[in-house]
Amino acid sequence: MMDPRRWKALAVLGIAYLMVVLDVSIVNVALPSIQEDLNFTPENLQWVVSGYALTFGGFLLLGGRMGDILGRRRLFMIGLALFFVTSLWAGLANSDAMLIIARLAQGAAGAILAPSVFSIISVTFAEGAERNKALGILGGIAGSGAAIGVLLGGVLTSYISWEWIFFVNLPIAAFALAMVPRYVRESRAESLAKHFDAWGAVTVTASLMLLVYGLTQSTNNGWTSWKTIGALVGSAVIMAIFIAIELRSRSPLVRLNIFRKRTLSGANLIGFMLGTMIFGIFFLLSLYMQNVLGFSAMQTGVGYLAIALTVIASAALSQSLVTRVGVKPILTIGMVLLGSAMVYFTQVSPAGSYVSDLLPGFIVMGIGMGFSFVPISIAALAGVEAQDAGLASGLINTSQQIGGALGLAILATVATTRTENLTPAGADPSAAALTSGFSIAFWFAAGFAVVSLITTLVVLQRQELAQVDADAVPAAA
């Protein structure tokens, strides 16, 4: 018998999911204000974004499995409570270190919360049209969340203060937490072994954090510094430990043999590269608009609407086209458009304008994102057995988040290094030096797009892509 409260449960889940989605886009607009108030160095500022992405991506698969074993509603409520606490912590931060630690904790809270949203939907709604409708609503929330986030971030930062981009989560989390017991029923996967791979999640996250630390601190310490080399070597050693744990674990976080599926592996590589481009580009464009063009936080938020609204429209078109012409052609178009946008941004100038330097690139980028994220979500499930669908779905989200954190570190390091090389010792960087750094980083982003395009053309297999069930399209999107 279907739960008569299921649509009210979806409303509660959707509100909480919107909060998690908002916390990615809402922060970018406030970065210059945060940098000024808390005296962030250019090298450390990117941790406000990448710290959240690292722990979110690193603990996402563990959070999903813990929910299946311990109870999905229970984990959802724990995640909500932790998100409330960590949002309060971030808003009260009075130093760069305090904010970074709060964002790391907030990402882990999101990793507990987010997987339960989708697994609760899967057991609350009947398979088929009704479940696809519910998943489609969540997809719409994710898309609109980007637009709401940039606009809300601009309003809160301009008219109150940047702290409110975190405080806004408090009433949302409190309301959802109060409604969950009333409308959401408990469920768990009784057949699963009562084991989960916590050490796998800890080691992979620690390895990636050391890698990001080594990359970002190289501008201060130099590539030959023992701190930089030690961080990079430590990252490699801990990653090796993670692989050893996965090979020996009774319930591994990631069954490594799943990567024998060529299209799945290619899709995750492309998803990783998409993250490297998108996270880093939004970070750098926010700094360009405010630190070079002189935009306010509000103007920056409104400026981003060109991307956000274009993504929503192009994602709907992309989903329709994929069912007609297939995943590979649409993804190829998306990669070409994203690469073109990256190249367009390389021409930004110190005396540029929004209409000439950014708007055309924003529109092309928005279309490219819609034509990329929908088909790559579908490709990630190609050739996957039903019992592995949850793992495959979690992997593509993990790949995008971790790729975003590492890509942001790489692009921010490239931009900062170039800017510092053009700035006299002890002087503040000029608009020309900042712009030159951004331009070089955009060329690197274009390189990531080329790698993604080559992977799309060479690695993805039409035979495996043809096996994707049409019903999975709305869920993946």
N, C-alpha and C positions, 0 to 999 in steps of 0.2 A: 504494500500500500504506500502510495506517495505521501510525503510529508505535506500536510496542508499549509504549513508555514514556510514552505521552501522559498517563495519569492520575497518574503520579508527577510528570511535568512540571507538571500542574495544581496538585498539592500544593505544589510549590516556588513557583510563581507566586502561589498563594493566600496563602502565608505572607508574601511580600514585599508583596502588595497590602494585607493586613491591617495591616502596619506603617505604610503611607502613610495608610490610613483612620484608624488610631489617633491619628496625630499631629495630627488636627484636634480630636477630642473630648477627648483626654487633657489638653490644655493648659488648657482653660477652668477646670477644677476648681482648678488650681494658680495661677491668676492673682493672687489676693490675696497668697499667699506670695511669689511672684516680685516683686510690687510692693513689698512690705516689705523683702525682702532686697537688692534692687538699686536701691532708691530711685526707682522709676518714678514719673513724674508721671501724673495721670489721663489727660492728653492723649496721652502716649506709650505707655501700657500696651496700648492696642488694636493697636499695631504688632506685638506678639507673635503675634497671630492674623492680622491683615490683611496683614502683610508676607509671611507664608507663602502666603496665598491669592492675593495679587497676582502673585508670580512664578510660582506654580503655574499659575494661569489664563493669565497672559501668555505663557508658554513652552510650554503644553500642545500646541497645534497644531504648533508647530515640532518638539517632541520626537517626536510621532507621525510626521511626515514624515521626520525624520532617521533614525528606526528603519527605515522602509520602504526608504530609499536605502542607508544604511550598514550595515544588518544589525540585525535586531530583537533577537537575543540579545546582540549586542555592546553596543547602547545600553542594554539592560536591565541588563547587568553594570556598565556605566559608571555608570548611575543608582544602582544598589545601592551601589557603592563610594563615590560622592559622598554618598549619604544617610548612610552610616556615618560619614564624615568630618565632615559638617555636624552630625550628631546629637551627636558627641563635642564639637565646637566649642560648640554650644548649651549642653550640660551643664556645660562648663568656664567659661562666661561669668561674668565678675565685674563687669560694668557693664551698664547698660541698652543702650548703643550696641552693645556686643559681641553681646548676645543678639539684638537686632533684625537686625544684619547676618547673623548665623548663621541666623536664621529665613528671611531673604530667600534665602540660598544654599540652604537646605534645601528651600524651595518649588521652586526651579529644578531641584534634584535629583529631586524628586518628579515634575516635569513631564517629565523624561527617562525615568523609570522607568515611570510609570503607563500611558501609551499603548501601550508595548510589551507589557504584560500582555495586553491585549485583542487586539492584532494577532497575537501568538503563538498565542493560543487559536484565532483565526480560521483559521490555516493548519495547526494541529496536529489539530483535530477536524473531521470531515466535516460538511458543512452539513446541517441538519435536527435530528432529535431529540437526537443525541449532542452537537452543538455547543451547542444550547439548554440541555441539562443542565449542561454545563460553565459556560456563562455564568450560569445560574441559581445555581450554587454560588458564583460570584464575587459575585452579587447578595446572597446570604445572608451572605457574609463582610462585605460593605459594611454591611448592616443590623446584624449582630451586633457589628461593630466599634465602632459608636456606644455600645452598651451596655457592651462590654468596656472601652472607652476611659474613660468617666466613672468606672466602678468602679475600674479599675486606677490612674487618676490620683489618686483619693481615697486608695487604699491606699498608693501610693508617697509621696505628699506628706505624709500623716499619720504614717507609720511610719518613713520614711527621710528623704527631702528632695525638694524639687521637681526637683532636677537629674536624678533618676532617671526622670522622665518622658521624658527624652531618652536617657539611658544605656541604657534598656531596649531601644532600637532596635539597639544594638551586637551582641548575640549573635544577634538575629533576622537582621540583615543579613549577618553573617559566615557563619551557617549556610546561608542561601539562596545566597550567593555561591559557597560551596564546592559546592553541589549542582547549580547551573545547568549547568556543562559536562557533567555526568554524564547529565542527564535532558532538557535542553532543546536542540533542534537549531536551527541557524542558518537564517534565511530572510530574504529581501528581495524587494521588488517590482522585478523586473528591467526592466519596461517603462517605469518612471517616468523622466522627465528628471532628470539628476543635478544638480538645483539645489534649494536651499531658501532660504526668505526669512528669514534671520537678522535683517536690519535691520528687517523688519516686526515681529518679536517684540520686539526691543529698544525700538523707538519706542513701541509700544502700551503696553508695561510701564512705560516711563519716564513717559509721559503720565499714566497712571493713578496712579503713585506721587506725582507732583507734585500731582495733584488731591487725593489723600488727605492729603498733607502740608498743602496749603493749608486744607483743611477742619478738620483737627485742630488746627492752630496758630492758627486764627482766635480761639480762646478766650483765648489769651495776647496775640496781636498786634492783634486787632480786625479787622473786615472791611475797614476802609479802610486798613490798614497796607500799605506797599509790599511787604512780605514775602508777605502773603496774596494781594494782587492779582497780584504777580509770579508766584507759584506757579500761580495759576489761569489766568493768561494764557499762561504757559509750557506748561501742560498742553494748552490749546486749540491752540497753535501746533504742538506735537509731534504731537498727534492728527491735525492737517491733513497733516503730513508723512507720517504712517503711511498715511493714505488715498491720498495721491499715490503712495507706494511700491507699495501694493496695486494701483492702477490701471495701473502701468507694469511691474510685475514679471513675468518669464517664468513663475515658479512662485509665485504669491502665497500668503501664509499663509491669507488668506481671499478667495475670489473673491466680490467684492461683489455680483455679479448674482444670487447664490443668494438674497439677501434679497428678490428680486422675488416669491418664493413667500410668499404672505400668511400662511399658517398657520405656516410655519417662522419667519418674522419675529415673529409673535405669540407663538409658543412660547418663543422666546429672550428676548423682553421679559418674559414671565411667569417664566421661569427666572431671569432677572436679579433680578426683584422677590422671588422666593422666597429667593434668596441674601441680599438686603438684610434681609429679615425674620429669617431663621433664624440667621445668623451674629451679628447684633447682639443678638437676644433672648437667645441662650445666654450671650453675653459679659455682658450687664447682669444677667441672673438669677443668674449665678455670683457677681457682686459683691453683689447684694442678699442672697443667702442667707448669705454669709460676713461681709460688712461691716455688715449691718443686723440680720439674724436671729441672727447669732453662730454659724452652723454651722461645724463643722470641715470640712476638705477631704474627709474620709471621709464625713461626713453629706451633703455636697453631692453627691458621686458617687452615693451610694445614692438620694438624692432624685431625681436625673435618670433613674434606671431606669424611673420611671413613664412618661416620654416614650419612652425607647429601646425598651422592651418593647412599648409600644402601637404604635409605628411598625412594628415587625416584623410584628405581627399584622395591622394595618390595610393594610400594603403587600400582603400575600398576598391579603387579601380584595379589595383594590382591583384587583389584576391579574385576578382572576376576574370581577369585575363589569364591567370595561372590555370584555372580550370579549362580554359579553351586552348591555349598554346603550350602549356607546360611550365614547369619550374625554371628550367635552365635558360630559355630565352629571356624571360622576365628578369631573372637575377643578373644576366649578362647586361641587360639595359641598365639596371640599377647600378651596377659597378661602374659602367662607363660614365653615367651621370654623376656619380659621387666623385670619381676621379677628375671629371671636368670641373666640378665645383671647387675641389681642392686647388687645382691649377689656377682657376679664376682668382681665388683668394690670395695667391702669391703676389698679385699686382697691387695689393693695398698700399696706400701712400700716407705719409705723415699728415698731409693736408687734404686727405680724401673726404668723401661724403658718403652717407648711407646709400643714397640712390645709385651712385655710380660704382662704388667700391664693394658694396655688400649685397644689395637687394637682388640683382640677377643671380649671384651665387647662392643666396638663400633659397630662391625658388627652385633652382636646379638641384640643390642639395636636398630639399624637402621631397621632391619627386623621386630622387635617387634613393632616399631612405625608405619611402613607401614601397618602391620597387625592389628593395633589398631585404628588409626585415621580414616581410610576409613570406616570400619564397624560401628564405634560408630557414625559417622556422619549420616549414613543411619538409624541406630537404633533410633536416636533422632527424626526421622520423622515417625516412625512406629505408625500406628493407628491414625494419626493426620488428621483432616479434612482439605480440601484445604484452607479454610479461616484462619486456624491457622498455615499454613506451614511457613510463615514468622516469626511468634513468636517462633515456635519450632526451626527453623534454627538459629535465633538470640540467643536463650537460650543456645544451646550447645556451641556456640562460647564464650558467656559470662561465662559459667561454667568453660571452659578451662582457660580463662584469669584470672578469680578470683581465681580459684584453683591454678594456677601458682604463683600468688602473695602471697597467704597464704602459699603454700607449700615451696616456696623459703624462706619465713620468718621463718618457722618452721625448715627447714633443716639448714639454716644459723645459727639460734640460737643454735641448737644442736651442730653443729660443733664448733662454737665460744666458747660456754660454756666449752666443753671438752678441747679445746686448751688452754683456759685461766686457767683452773684448773691444767694443766700440765706445765704451764709457771711461773717461779718465778716472784714476783712483780717487775715491772720496767724493766724487760728483754724482748727482742724481742722473739717471739715464734720460736722454733727450727723446723726443717723439720719434726722431729719425732712427735712433738706436733701437728703440722698442719695436718699431715697425720692421726694421731689418731682421730682428730676431723672429718675429712672427712669420715673416715671409719665408725664411729658411725652414721653419717648422712646417709650414703648409706644403712645401716641396716634399718633405719626409712623409706627410700624410698622403700626398699623391702617390708616393711609392708604395704605401700600404694598399692603396686602391688597385694599383697595377698587380701586386701579388694576389689580391683577392680575385681579380679578373682572370688571371692565368689559372688559378686553382679552379675557378668555375668552369672554364673551358676544358681543362685537361683532366681534372680529378673526378668531378661529378659524373655519374653514369646514368644515362637515360633509362636503362633497364630497371635499375633500382628505384629511380624516381617515379617510374610508371606504376610501381607497386604501392605508392602512398594512397591510402583510402580517401575518397572525397570527403567523408565525414570528419577527417582529421584536420581539414583545412581551416574551419573556423576556430577549432581548439588551438591549433598551432599559432594562428594569427593573434 
